[in-house]
Amino acid sequence: MLTDANSDPKPRAGLRSYVLVSIAALVLALGYVGWAFWSRSHETRVIEERAAAQRRAEDQRAFEGMGGNRFDILSFYATPGTISRGDSTDLCYSVSNAKSVTLVPQSNAVWPSFERCVSVSPRKTTTYTLTATDAAGHTKSATVAVEVR
């Protein structure tokens, strides 16, 4: 029996070594996989943050281009500016932060808009006046002449 007792601890020592090496390899593999997932997740967050910052900057430029917080008539023009009798032209306007818009002489219904055109057919050369009013009651006006030949 002494030979059996002497031979029995040797396989256990080999099995323990195998288990310890396996556990160490598993811990290293899990650590590597965890690090790979974390680093990819971190890289994705950095890319998304950069994209969000770029979108915010583009939105800010667009907001400022559309008048920002200021009340203003950004544009008012006729296209074409000269027409023949019986033809029509488009009066185009752009306002920012206006509560109401009126066009004199009145041709069609108008309302505050960043970009809108209304069609008019004057019989003689006419000067149109666009008046915008903000929520506080302040007004701004712009004029454009349509020449009729």
N, CA, C and O of each residue as an XYZ file, in Angstrom:
596
protein
N       0.793     -1.185      0.000
C       0.000      0.000      0.000
C       0.846      1.265      0.000
O       0.389      2.331     -0.413
N       2.014      1.144      0.441
C       2.853      2.311      0.449
C       3.170      2.769     -0.961
O       3.344      3.964     -1.199
N       3.245      1.858     -1.880
C       3.495      2.250     -3.249
C       2.296      2.981     -3.837
O       2.463      3.905     -4.633
N       1.096      2.579     -3.455
C      -0.096      3.282     -3.939
C      -0.174      4.680     -3.342
O      -0.566      5.621     -4.032
N       0.180      4.828     -2.114
C       0.132      6.131     -1.472
C       1.181      7.052     -2.062
O       0.941      8.255     -2.167
N       2.315      6.540     -2.445
C       3.350      7.366     -3.035
C       3.006      7.748     -4.467
O       3.358      8.844     -4.904
N       2.348      6.905     -5.187
C       2.014      7.213     -6.562
C       0.774      8.099     -6.673
O       0.627      8.800     -7.675
N      -0.096      8.097     -5.713
C      -1.328      8.881     -5.741
C      -1.063     10.383     -5.652
O      -1.731     11.102     -6.395
N      -0.179     10.939     -4.843
C       0.034     12.375     -4.793
C       0.670     12.926     -6.051
O       0.447     14.095     -6.367
N       1.424     12.174     -6.765
C       2.048     12.696     -7.972
C       1.017     13.068     -9.026
O       1.132     14.155     -9.593
N       0.010     12.239     -9.334
C      -0.995     12.687    -10.294
C      -1.768     13.901     -9.780
O      -2.121     14.768    -10.580
N      -2.037     13.996     -8.506
C      -2.753     15.150     -7.969
C      -1.921     16.415     -8.144
O      -2.461     17.471     -8.476
N      -0.667     16.322     -7.933
C       0.201     17.485     -8.118
C       0.203     17.884     -9.576
O       0.204     19.080     -9.868
N       0.204     16.952    -10.500
C       0.136     17.255    -11.924
C      -1.217     17.839    -12.303
O      -1.309     18.762    -13.112
N      -2.271     17.279    -11.699
C      -3.622     17.782    -11.966
C      -3.774     19.195    -11.412
O      -4.380     20.054    -12.053
N      -3.230     19.436    -10.228
C      -3.285     20.787     -9.652
C      -2.552     21.779    -10.541
O      -3.041     22.885    -10.775
N      -1.414     21.402    -11.022
C      -0.658     22.285    -11.919
C      -1.463     22.566    -13.179
O      -1.538     23.703    -13.647
N      -2.062     21.513    -13.717
C      -2.877     21.673    -14.922
C      -4.059     22.609    -14.660
O      -4.348     23.485    -15.476
N      -4.734     22.432    -13.542
C      -5.880     23.279    -13.184
C      -5.421     24.720    -12.965
O      -6.070     25.651    -13.442
N      -4.324     24.913    -12.258
C      -3.834     26.272    -12.013
C      -3.415     26.961    -13.306
O      -3.701     28.142    -13.504
N      -2.744     26.231    -14.180
C      -2.347     26.797    -15.469
C      -3.590     27.098    -16.299
O      -3.650     28.132    -16.965
N      -4.572     26.221    -16.270
C      -5.824     26.436    -17.022
C      -6.572     27.652    -16.505
O      -7.084     28.459    -17.280
N      -6.627     27.773    -15.189
C      -7.318     28.927    -14.596
C      -6.577     30.217    -14.953
O      -7.198     31.224    -15.294
N      -5.258     30.178    -14.871
C      -4.470     31.365    -15.226
C      -4.678     31.722    -16.693
O      -4.827     32.897    -17.029
N      -4.689     30.720    -17.566
C      -4.921     30.976    -18.992
C      -6.319     31.524    -19.218
O      -6.510     32.434    -20.025
N      -7.297     30.974    -18.508
C      -8.677     31.466    -18.638
C      -8.783     32.912    -18.153
O      -9.439     33.731    -18.796
N      -8.146     33.230    -17.031
C      -8.180     34.605    -16.512
C      -7.511     35.552    -17.494
O      -8.020     36.644    -17.744
N      -6.368     35.146    -18.057
C      -5.696     35.982    -19.047
C      -6.564     36.154    -20.291
O      -6.661     37.260    -20.822
N      -7.193     35.084    -20.763
C      -8.051     35.175    -21.951
C      -9.243     36.075    -21.679
O      -9.592     36.914    -22.510
N      -9.875     35.907    -20.515
C     -11.013     36.772    -20.173
C     -10.574     38.221    -20.012
O     -11.291     39.138    -20.414
N      -9.401     38.429    -19.426
C      -8.884     39.794    -19.301
C      -8.648     40.425    -20.661
O      -8.975     41.593    -20.873
N      -8.074     39.649    -21.595
C      -7.832     40.168    -22.946
C      -9.146     40.480    -23.656
O      -9.284     41.538    -24.270
N     -10.111     39.565    -23.575
C     -11.403     39.783    -24.218
C     -12.097     40.998    -23.604
O     -12.671     41.821    -24.317
N     -12.038     41.104    -22.274
C     -12.644     42.260    -21.613
C     -11.978     43.555    -22.034
O     -12.657     44.547    -22.300
N     -10.656     43.555    -22.096
C      -9.923     44.741    -22.538
C     -10.286     45.090    -23.977
O     -10.463     46.265    -24.299
N     -10.400     44.076    -24.858
C     -10.746     44.323    -26.262
C     -12.127     44.966    -26.358
O     -12.308     45.936    -27.095
N     -13.101     44.436    -25.623
C     -14.440     45.022    -25.649
C     -14.433     46.434    -25.088
O     -15.057     47.331    -25.655
N     -13.725     46.640    -23.968
C     -13.686     47.970    -23.363
C     -13.023     48.972    -24.307
O     -13.529     50.080    -24.486
N     -11.891     48.590    -24.913
C     -11.192     49.538    -25.783
C     -12.025     49.862    -27.016
O     -12.037     51.008    -27.467
N     -12.713     48.885    -27.562
C     -13.593     49.169    -28.712
C     -14.752     50.059    -28.290
O     -15.125     50.989    -29.006
N     -15.309     49.775    -27.146
C     -16.411     50.605    -26.634
C     -15.926     52.031    -26.398
O     -16.619     52.988    -26.744
N     -14.757     52.175    -25.818
C     -14.193     53.505    -25.567
C     -13.936     54.234    -26.883
O     -14.255     55.417    -27.004
N     -13.375     53.555    -27.853
C     -13.101     54.164    -29.158
C     -14.396     54.599    -29.837
O     -14.453     55.667    -30.447
N     -15.435     53.772    -29.731
C     -16.735     54.113    -30.310
C     -17.304     55.359    -29.639
O     -17.844     56.235    -30.315
N     -17.186     55.444    -28.304
C     -17.678     56.629    -27.595
C     -16.942     57.886    -28.029
O     -17.555     58.940    -28.199
N     -15.636     57.780    -28.209
C     -14.845     58.936    -28.644
C     -15.289     59.379    -30.035
O     -15.451     60.574    -30.282
N     -15.486     58.425    -30.944
C     -15.937     58.751    -32.304
C     -17.320     59.390    -32.268
O     -17.568     60.376    -32.963
N     -18.233     58.827    -31.452
C     -19.590     59.388    -31.354
C     -19.564     60.794    -30.763
O     -20.325     61.657    -31.200
N     -18.707     61.037    -29.785
C     -18.605     62.375    -29.192
C     -18.084     63.381    -30.210
O     -18.573     64.510    -30.274
N     -17.099     62.982    -31.005
C     -16.589     63.877    -32.053
C     -17.678     64.177    -33.081
O     -17.840     65.322    -33.502
N     -18.429     63.141    -33.487
C     -19.507     63.339    -34.463
C     -20.588     64.246    -33.892
O     -21.117     65.103    -34.601
N     -20.924     64.065    -32.612
C     -21.934     64.916    -31.979
C     -21.458     66.363    -31.908
O     -22.238     67.287    -32.140
N     -20.190     66.561    -31.591
C     -19.645     67.922    -31.544
C     -19.677     68.558    -32.928
O     -19.980     69.744    -33.061
N     -19.368     67.779    -33.953
C     -19.407     68.297    -35.319
C     -20.842     68.645    -35.716
O     -21.069     69.676    -36.349
N     -21.817     67.798    -35.352
C     -23.223     68.098    -35.646
C     -23.672     69.363    -34.924
O     -24.387     70.185    -35.497
N     -23.253     69.524    -33.656
C     -23.618     70.741    -32.913
C     -23.039     71.978    -33.583
O     -23.717     73.001    -33.680
N     -21.796     71.898    -34.047
C     -21.170     73.042    -34.726
C     -21.895     73.356    -36.032
O     -22.120     74.524    -36.350
N     -22.262     72.319    -36.795
C     -23.001     72.538    -38.042
C     -24.382     73.120    -37.760
O     -24.835     74.019    -38.469
N     -25.054     72.609    -36.725
C     -26.365     73.145    -36.347
C     -26.258     74.602    -35.926
O     -27.123     75.411    -36.264
N     -25.203     74.943    -35.189
C     -25.010     76.332    -34.762
C     -24.788     77.237    -35.959
O     -25.331     78.341    -36.012
N     -23.981     76.774    -36.936
C     -23.759     77.578    -38.147
C     -25.068     77.758    -38.913
O     -25.353     78.850    -39.405
N     -25.859     76.704    -39.016
C     -27.143     76.810    -39.708
C     -28.078     77.751    -38.960
O     -28.763     78.569    -39.575
N     -28.108     77.637    -37.636
C     -28.945     78.509    -36.813
C     -28.556     79.965    -37.003
O     -29.423     80.822    -37.167
N     -27.263     80.252    -36.984
C     -26.796     81.624    -37.185
C     -27.104     82.088    -38.607
O     -27.461     83.247    -38.819
N     -26.969     81.191    -39.578
C     -27.279     81.541    -40.964
C     -28.751     81.847    -41.172
O     -29.121     82.589    -42.081
N     -29.589     81.268    -40.318
C     -31.028     81.501    -40.418
C     -31.478     82.669    -39.551
O     -32.677     82.881    -39.368
N     -30.537     83.418    -39.023
C     -30.894     84.607    -38.263
C     -30.633     84.480    -36.783
O     -30.679     85.478    -36.065
N     -30.362     83.291    -36.309
C     -30.075     83.111    -34.889
C     -31.225     83.592    -34.027
O     -32.390     83.336    -34.332
N     -30.902     84.275    -32.970
C     -31.918     84.799    -32.048
C     -32.370     86.200    -32.407
O     -33.244     86.756    -31.741
N     -31.796     86.778    -33.442
C     -32.148     88.166    -33.771
C     -33.413     88.202    -34.638
O     -33.674     87.292    -35.425
N     -34.174     89.261    -34.474
C     -35.360     89.526    -35.285
C     -34.903     90.315    -36.497
O     -34.317     91.389    -36.359
N     -35.172     89.782    -37.699
C     -34.674     90.460    -38.887
C     -35.397     89.961    -40.136
O     -35.933     88.853    -40.171
N     -35.394     90.815    -41.154
C     -35.777     90.399    -42.502
C     -34.468     90.041    -43.184
O     -33.647     90.914    -43.465
N     -34.276     88.768    -43.447
C     -33.004     88.312    -44.001
C     -32.899     88.605    -45.488
O     -31.818     88.914    -45.988
N     -34.021     88.510    -46.199
C     -34.005     88.839    -47.630
C     -35.423     89.138    -48.098
O     -36.403     88.659    -47.528
N     -35.504     89.947    -49.157
C     -36.778     90.261    -49.810
C     -36.423     90.702    -51.218
O     -35.762     91.723    -51.411
N     -36.868     89.920    -52.210
C     -36.505     90.217    -53.594
C     -37.570     89.672    -54.535
O     -38.380     88.823    -54.165
N     -37.545     90.192    -55.779
C     -38.444     89.727    -56.833
C     -37.611     88.987    -57.874
O     -36.518     89.420    -58.239
N     -38.144     87.873    -58.340
C     -37.435     87.130    -59.376
C     -38.421     86.686    -60.449
O     -39.247     85.819    -60.163
N     -38.386     87.206    -61.622
C     -37.514     88.268    -62.109
C     -38.006     89.633    -61.628
O     -39.166     89.789    -61.246
N     -37.117     90.608    -61.653
C     -37.442     91.953    -61.188
C     -38.156     92.793    -62.238
O     -38.784     93.800    -61.910
N     -38.063     92.381    -63.496
C     -38.739     93.080    -64.592
C     -39.554     92.053    -65.374
O     -39.050     90.994    -65.747
N     -40.838     92.390    -65.616
C     -41.703     91.464    -66.348
C     -42.480     92.219    -67.419
O     -42.541     93.448    -67.407
N     -43.061     91.482    -68.330
C     -43.970     92.067    -69.327
C     -45.376     92.076    -68.746
O     -45.714     91.276    -67.874
N     -46.183     92.998    -69.248
C     -47.570     93.100    -68.779
C     -48.261     91.744    -68.964
O     -48.180     91.139    -70.033
N     -48.940     91.277    -67.913
C     -49.654     90.002    -67.955
C     -48.839     88.834    -67.406
O     -49.400     87.783    -67.097
N     -47.529     89.004    -67.280
C     -46.694     87.942    -66.711
C     -46.719     88.035    -65.186
O     -47.219     89.002    -64.612
N     -46.171     87.015    -64.553
C     -46.098     87.028    -63.090
C     -44.637     86.936    -62.656
O     -43.763     86.546    -63.431
N     -44.399     87.301    -61.413
C     -43.076     87.218    -60.807
C     -43.235     86.668    -59.403
O     -44.331     86.694    -58.842
N     -42.173     86.182    -58.846
C     -42.204     85.680    -57.476
C     -41.558     86.701    -56.553
O     -40.447     87.168    -56.805
N     -42.262     87.041    -55.485
C     -41.696     87.850    -54.411
C     -41.250     86.857    -53.341
O     -42.068     86.139    -52.767
N     -39.963     86.826    -53.085
C     -39.408     85.866    -52.126
C     -38.896     86.616    -50.907
O     -38.301     87.688    -51.021
N     -39.137     86.033    -49.741
C     -38.675     86.669    -48.512
C     -38.201     85.611    -47.528
O     -38.524     84.428    -47.633
N     -37.431     86.086    -46.581
C     -36.918     85.251    -45.512
C     -36.850     86.108    -44.257
O     -36.237     87.176    -44.261
N     -37.479     85.640    -43.181
C     -37.474     86.381    -41.920
C     -37.022     85.458    -40.796
O     -37.163     84.238    -40.883
N     -36.478     86.054    -39.743
C     -36.114     85.269    -38.562
C     -36.787     85.870    -37.340
O     -36.796     87.085    -37.144
N     -37.349     84.990    -36.527
C     -37.978     85.340    -35.257
C     -39.105     86.353    -35.403
O     -39.280     87.214    -34.541
N     -39.860     86.259    -36.476
C     -41.017     87.135    -36.679
C     -42.275     86.398    -36.244
O     -42.393     85.185    -36.417
N     -43.200     87.142    -35.683
C     -44.481     86.564    -35.281
C     -45.490     86.677    -36.414
O     -46.336     85.801    -36.592
N     -45.396     87.777    -37.191
C     -46.313     87.955    -38.324
C     -45.596     88.703    -39.439
O     -44.619     89.416    -39.210
N     -46.110     88.521    -40.649
C     -45.556     89.166    -41.832
C     -46.722     89.673    -42.676
O     -47.712     88.967    -42.870
N     -46.596     90.903    -43.174
C     -47.612     91.441    -44.088
C     -46.922     91.925    -45.350
O     -45.775     92.371    -45.325
N     -47.647     91.826    -46.448
C     -47.155     92.269    -47.746
C     -48.154     93.259    -48.313
O     -49.341     92.953    -48.427
N     -47.676     94.456    -48.672
C     -48.540     95.505    -49.212
C     -48.002     95.890    -50.575
O     -46.792     96.101    -50.662
N     -48.760     96.004    -51.634
C     -50.171     95.613    -51.695
C     -50.323     94.097    -51.564
O     -49.527     93.316    -52.085
N     -51.373     93.720    -50.848
C     -51.628     92.314    -50.540
C     -51.936     91.538    -51.810
O     -52.767     91.959    -52.615
N     -51.277     90.423    -51.985
C     -51.573     89.574    -53.139
C     -52.049     88.212    -52.682
O     -53.107     87.751    -53.109
N     -51.303     87.575    -51.841
C     -51.652     86.256    -51.297
C     -51.402     86.285    -49.798
O     -50.814     87.229    -49.270
N     -51.851     85.252    -49.130
C     -51.583     85.139    -47.700
C     -50.090     84.924    -47.488
O     -49.463     84.135    -48.196
N     -49.531     85.618    -46.527
C     -48.121     85.454    -46.193
C     -48.004     85.168    -44.703
O     -48.856     85.570    -43.911
N     -46.951     84.478    -44.339
C     -46.701     84.160    -42.940
C     -45.199     84.074    -42.715
O     -44.428     83.955    -43.667
N     -44.784     84.136    -41.449
C     -43.353     84.070    -41.156
C     -42.752     82.765    -41.684
O     -43.310     81.685    -41.495
N     -41.630     82.889    -42.333
C     -40.979     81.715    -42.897
C     -39.512     82.026    -43.143
O     -39.142     83.171    -43.407
N     -38.676     80.988    -43.054
C     -37.271     81.206    -43.371
C     -37.111     81.462    -44.856
O     -36.277     82.272    -45.260
N     -37.899     80.780    -45.673
C     -37.811     81.000    -47.112
C     -39.177     80.715    -47.728
O     -39.690     79.599    -47.641
N     -39.751     81.730    -48.347
C     -41.067     81.583    -48.974
C     -41.164     82.538    -50.140
O     -40.609     83.636    -50.104
N     -41.875     82.116    -51.182
C     -42.126     82.968    -52.343
C     -43.615     83.002    -52.612
O     -44.301     81.990    -52.468
N     -44.116     84.164    -53.003
C     -45.513     84.301    -53.426
C     -45.505     84.869    -54.841
O     -44.664     85.696    -55.192
N     -46.442     84.415    -55.630
C     -46.527     84.856    -57.021
C     -47.435     86.077    -57.122
O     -48.519     86.103    -56.540
N     -46.983     87.091    -57.868
C     -47.775     88.295    -58.089
C     -47.771     88.617    -59.580
O     -46.835     88.273    -60.302
N     -48.833     89.282    -60.023
C     -48.955     89.710    -61.427
C     -49.396     91.161    -61.472
O     -50.568     91.435    -61.732
N     -48.494     92.096    -61.225
C     -48.898     93.507    -61.240
C     -49.159     93.972    -62.676
O     -48.537     93.485    -63.620
N     -50.086     94.916    -62.824
C     -50.412     95.460    -64.154
C     -49.525     96.639    -64.509
O     -49.392     96.997    -65.680
N     -48.913     97.248    -63.485
C     -48.004     98.362    -63.714
C     -46.856     98.232    -62.720
O     -46.923     97.434    -61.786
N     -45.815     99.009    -62.922
C     -44.671     98.966    -62.017
C     -45.157     99.227    -60.593
O     -45.838    100.217    -60.325
N     -44.796     98.326    -59.696
C     -45.318     98.369    -58.326
C     -44.186     98.169    -57.335
O     -43.284     97.360    -57.553
N     -44.248     98.918    -56.241
C     -43.310     98.724    -55.140
C     -44.045     97.973    -54.037
O     -45.086     98.415    -53.550
N     -43.485     96.832    -53.653
C     -44.068     96.003    -52.598
C     -43.298     96.240    -51.304
O     -42.076     96.390    -51.310
N     -44.037     96.271    -50.193
C     -43.439     96.449    -48.876
C     -43.754     95.233    -48.016
O     -44.911     94.850    -47.846
N     -42.702     94.640    -47.481
C     -42.830     93.511    -46.563
C     -42.566     94.045    -45.165
O     -41.531     94.663    -44.916
N     -43.496     93.807    -44.258
C     -43.339     94.245    -42.873
C     -43.425     93.025    -41.969
O     -44.385     92.255    -42.023
N     -42.409     92.867    -41.143
C     -42.371     91.765    -40.179
C     -42.511     92.342    -38.779
O     -41.984     93.412    -38.474
N     -43.232     91.612    -37.936
C     -43.451     92.032    -36.550
C     -43.028     90.893    -35.638
O     -43.361     89.734    -35.883
N     -42.284     91.233    -34.572
C     -41.863     90.186    -33.634
C     -42.843     90.098    -32.471
O     -43.827     90.837    -32.432
N     -42.581     89.204    -31.529
C     -43.485     88.975    -30.398
C     -43.605     90.190    -29.490
O     -44.621     90.356    -28.815
N     -42.580     91.047    -29.460
C     -42.612     92.243    -28.619
C     -43.285     93.425    -29.311
O     -43.425     94.489    -28.708
N     -43.705     93.258    -30.570
C     -44.364     94.331    -31.300
C     -43.430     95.191    -32.129
O     -43.885     96.146    -32.759
N     -42.148     94.889    -32.150
C     -41.202     95.633    -32.985
C     -41.436     95.266    -34.444
O     -41.779     94.127    -34.761
N     -41.246     96.244    -35.332
C     -41.447     95.976    -36.760
C     -40.200     96.320    -37.556
O     -39.403     97.177    -37.175
N     -40.062     95.622    -38.672
C     -39.016     95.917    -39.645
C     -39.658     95.797    -41.012
O     -40.529     94.955    -41.230
N     -39.218     96.655    -41.940
C     -39.793     96.659    -43.280
C     -38.705     96.633    -44.338
O     -37.578     97.076    -44.115
N     -39.072     96.105    -45.486
C     -38.183     96.099    -46.651
C     -39.066     96.287    -47.879
O     -40.233     95.896    -47.879
N     -38.504     96.888    -48.925
C     -39.276     97.117    -50.148
C     -38.543     96.543    -51.356
O     -37.320     96.398    -51.362
N     -39.330     96.224    -52.370
C     -38.783     95.766    -53.638
C     -39.728     96.269    -54.729
O     -40.948     96.248    -54.566
N     -39.152     96.719    -55.835
C     -39.960     97.216    -56.957
C     -39.981     96.161    -58.052
O     -38.955     95.553    -58.360
N     -41.145     95.949    -58.633
C     -41.301     95.075    -59.792
C     -41.640     95.978    -60.968
O     -42.673     96.648    -60.972
N     -40.765     95.990    -61.961
C     -40.974     96.830    -63.137
C     -41.775     96.058    -64.174
O     -41.460     94.919    -64.518
N     -42.843     96.731    -64.671
C     -43.676     96.131    -65.723
C     -43.460     96.922    -66.995
O     -43.587     98.147    -67.003
N     -43.136     96.227    -68.065
C     -42.890     96.877    -69.369
C     -44.060     96.655    -70.291
O     -44.045     97.122    -71.430
